[in-house]
Amino acid sequence: MTAMIYNSARQWREDAHRRVLLFGMSGLGKTHVSNMLRRSGDWFHYSIDYRIGTRYLGEHIDDNLKREAMKNPFLRDLIKSDSVRIASNLSFENLAPLSTFLGKPGDAARGGLPIEEYRRRQELHHRAEVSALLDTVHFIDRAHDLYGYDHFVCDSGGSICEVVNPDDPDDPVLRSLSQNLLMVWIKGDEAHAQHLVRRFDEAPKPMCYQAEFLDRVWSEYLSENNLQADDVDPDTFVRYAYARALAHRQPIYAAMARNWGVTVSAEDIGKLRDPQDFTEMVARALDARHTGRPAGRQVDPATPEPAAPDQAAHDPADP
């Protein structure tokens, strides 16, 4: 276990400049909580996916849009004469341009990408995610010194676990993050996992995978279904890969929390009403970390529980 920036719940509660990074699967509340904190006016919300899509992959995303537009003769002439501007309109609430760039592998007639092009885009995202995560420290300083925010939340992408090694005490990304923020894993249970799988089946979307995992799952899918790469239905493949990705990521998230941070439950995340609730939830997680006691939520029985929000989370680039 590496040293954390908060050694006790009291230290966390009394810090005038709290800094936290949320991680876990998309759909468990990272962006929901980050938006809630931001709306309070005291928290700066740093979105890793937004940083990736604007700072590191923005030109690639725009070129992808232009490539499609160039297939239309009417638009092609306008683009070549600089008469129109083709660009994404990426925002915290709409990361679809990044998701579209990542794409899905398989039959081009069904919207798929050749597997080599898909791997190239995955590698581009991998490098961009590492860079965006390492930029976090710069944005902590910027949020306070330039904008005057007291507190800072880093809303990480679900694929953070694909670009770090939680068992390496010298992992450059985790070391940089843990020295500057408290890392908080939002942990779902089996019911959450089943819900995420059902939701993904209804609306499959692009994901980022560890290269070795992608190669293995792609080969298994082709072999099990006796298919060539060009015959693959892109949506069917990503559905096939999703539950396997959940199982692949869970132990990595657990090691990240065990070695570098604390754990909170997705159930408790769904009950948060305001930043004070969040502060107390994290304080209990720190107590649990340092004392070994469970970090369950203490609720006044006279206070009705709010309904859990719809936690679709704005991580379309990576569920």
N, C-alpha and C positions, 0 to 999 in steps of 0.2 A: 504494500500500500504506500503510495506517495503522499507527501505532505499536501494538505489543502489550505486554501487561504482563510478558511474559517475553522477554528478548532472547537467551537462550541456554539450552541444555539444562542447563548447570550451575546457572543461576539457578532453573530449574524444580525440579531435584532438591533444591536446598538450601532451598527455600521451606518454612517451617514451616506455612504456611497456603495450600495449593494451591487454586486456583479454576479450574474448567473448565466449559465448556458443550459438550455433544455435540449435533450436528445431522446430519440426513440422513434418508433415507426410512425409514419404519417397517418393521421386519423385519430391519434390519441390525445391531441390537445395542445401541441407545442405552439402553433400559430394562434389558436384561440386564446391561450393565456397571454402570449406576447402582445396581442392586440388589446386585451383587457388592461394590461399594465401600461401600454402606450397611451391609451385613452385617459388614464388618470392624470396625465400631464407631467409626471415625475420620472417616468422611465423612457429611456431611449431604446428603440426596437431595431436591432441589427439583424436583418434577414440574410442568411447565407445564400439561399436560392436567388434572391434578388441581386445580391452582389455578383454571383456567378453570371447571371443573365445580362447584367449591365456592364460590369467592368471587364470580365474575362471572356465571355462568349457572345457579347453583343454583335460584333462584326460577323461572326459565323452565323448567328441567328438571322441577321439581315440578309446576308448572302444567300441563305437557304430560301428566304421569302422571294428574293429577286430571281433565283434560279427557277422557281415555279412560275413567277410572273413572266419570265422571258419565253415561256412556252406558248404564251398567247401573243399572236402577231401584233395585235393592236397595242398591247402594253409594251411589247418589246421595242417598238419604234419610239415610244414615249420615254422609256427608260434610257435607251441609247442616246437620246437627244437631251437628257437631263430635264425633261419636261415634267416628270412626276418624281416623287420621293417615296420609296418603298422602305418602311422601317417598322419594327415591332413597337408595341405600346405596352411594354412590360410594367407591371406595378406589383405592390405587395398583394393585392387582391386578385391579380390575374397574371399568372406565370405561364400561361398557355404557350407563348412563343418559345420558351425554353423547352417545354415538354415536347412541342412539335419538332424542334430541332433534334432532340434525342431520338425520337422515332421508335420503331419496332422492327425487328428483323423478319424477313420473309418475302413472300410473293409481291413484286412491285405492283401488279394489277390490283392487289388488295391493300395498297398503301404501305407495303413493307420496304425495307432497305436491304441491299446486299449485305451479307454478314460481315464482310471486311469493312465496308463503310460504317456499319453499325459499331463494330469494334473501335474504329478510329474515333467516332464521336464519343464513345464511352471513355476512351483515354483522354480526349480533350476535356470532358467533364471532370474526370478524376483529377487532372492537374489543376483545373480551375477551382475545384472544391478545396484542395489543399491550400491554394493561394488565398482563397476567401477566408478560410479558417484562420490562417496566419495573420490576416489583416485585422482580426478581431481586436488585438491589443491597440492598434492605431485608432480604431473607432471608439474604444473605451475612452482614450484620451480626448479624442475629437468631440465626443458627446458631452463631456464635462467642460473642457476648456473653451470650445467654440459655441456650443448651444446651451450650456448651463444645466444639463440634466443631472439630477442627483444619482439616479440608479440606471443600470444597464442590463438588458436581457438580450442574449444571443439566441436566435431562433434557428437552430441547425437543421439541415436536411436529413432525411431518413438514412441517406447513404454515408453519413459520417463514419459509420462502423466499417465501411469498405475501404477507407483511406488511412486507417490508423492500425497500430498493433498494440492493444491494451496490455499485453504481457511484457512489453519492452519498456523498462523504466526510463529509457532515453528516447522514446518516440518523440520526434520534434514537434508534432502538432499537439499531442496531448500534454506534453511538458509545457509548451507555451500557454495553452488554454488553462491548465490547472493552476499555473502560477499567477493567473490574473482573474479567474472566475471560479465560482463553484459550479461543478458539473452535476446536473440533475437528470437522472434517467426517469422518464415516464414509462412505467412498466404496466403492460396490459396482462390480463389473465386469459385463460383459454376461451372464455366467452367473447372477449374483445377480439381475439385472433379469428374466431369463426365469423364474427360480424365483419371484420376487415376483408376476409376472403369473399364473403357473400357480396359485399359492396364492390369489390374489385371485379368479380365475375360479371356484375351488371354493367360496369363502365371501366373496362381495362385501359390502363394508361401507361406511358413509358416509365421505365425504372432505370436506375443505375446499379450495375452489378460489379462485384469484384471479378477481375478478368478470369481467374481460375474457375470461379463458380459458373460464370457464363459459359465458358468452354465446356465444362462438364455437363451442365443442364442442356445446352444446345445439342451436344452429341447424344445424350440419352433420349432426348425428344425425337431426333431423327431416327435413331435406332428402333425405339419402341413403336414408332408409327410408320416405319419403312418408307421414309420420305427423303427426297433431295431438298437442298436448301431453298431452291426456287419454288418448291411446292408448299412451303409452310404458310399457313394462315397466321398473320402477325398477332391477331387478338388471341387466337387459340394458344399460341406459344406463350405469350406473357401471362395468360391465365394459368397455364401449366407451371410456369416458373414462380408464380407469386407465393403460393403456400410453401414451396421449397425455400424461397428467399426469406420468408418469415422464420422458418426453422434455422436457417443459416445465420441470420442476424442475431437471434435472441441470445445465444451464449456470448457473442461479442459485446453486445450491449451490457450484459451482466458483468463481464470482466471489466468493462470501462467503469461501471459504477463501483464494483468491488475495489478496483485498484486506484481509481482517480476521482470518485465523487460519492454521491448519495442517490437513494432510490425513493421515489414517491409512486403511488398507485394511480393508474388512469381513473379509477373510481373516485379518488379524492380530487383529482383534477376537475372532474365533471361537477363537483360540488362547490367550487370556488365562486365567490360572489364579488370579491374586490381584492385590491392589492394586499390589504391586511390579512385576509384569509391566506393568500399566497405566502406571505412572510411567515405566518404561523405554521403552515404546512411544511415549509422548508426547515424551520426551526425544529419541528418534531423529527424530521428525517435526520438532521444533524445529531439530535439526542440519541436516536436509534443507532446511528453509526458509532457513536462514542460510548454508549452504555450497553448496547445489545438489546435494549427494550424495543418492542414493536412501535411503529410510527403511526398508529391508527389515529384517525381524526376525532377530536373531542368536540362534541356538539351539544349545545344547550337544548335539552329535550323540549323546551317550550318554543323553540324556534323551528318553524317548518323548513324542511329541506327544499332548496330550489330545484327545479327540474334541470337535469343535465342538458347542457347545450348541444346543438348539432355540431359535432366536432369533425366535420369533413376536413378541416385544416387546409390552409392554402399552400399545399406542397405539390402542385400538379406535376412538377418535374420529377418527383420521386416519392411515392407513397410508402 
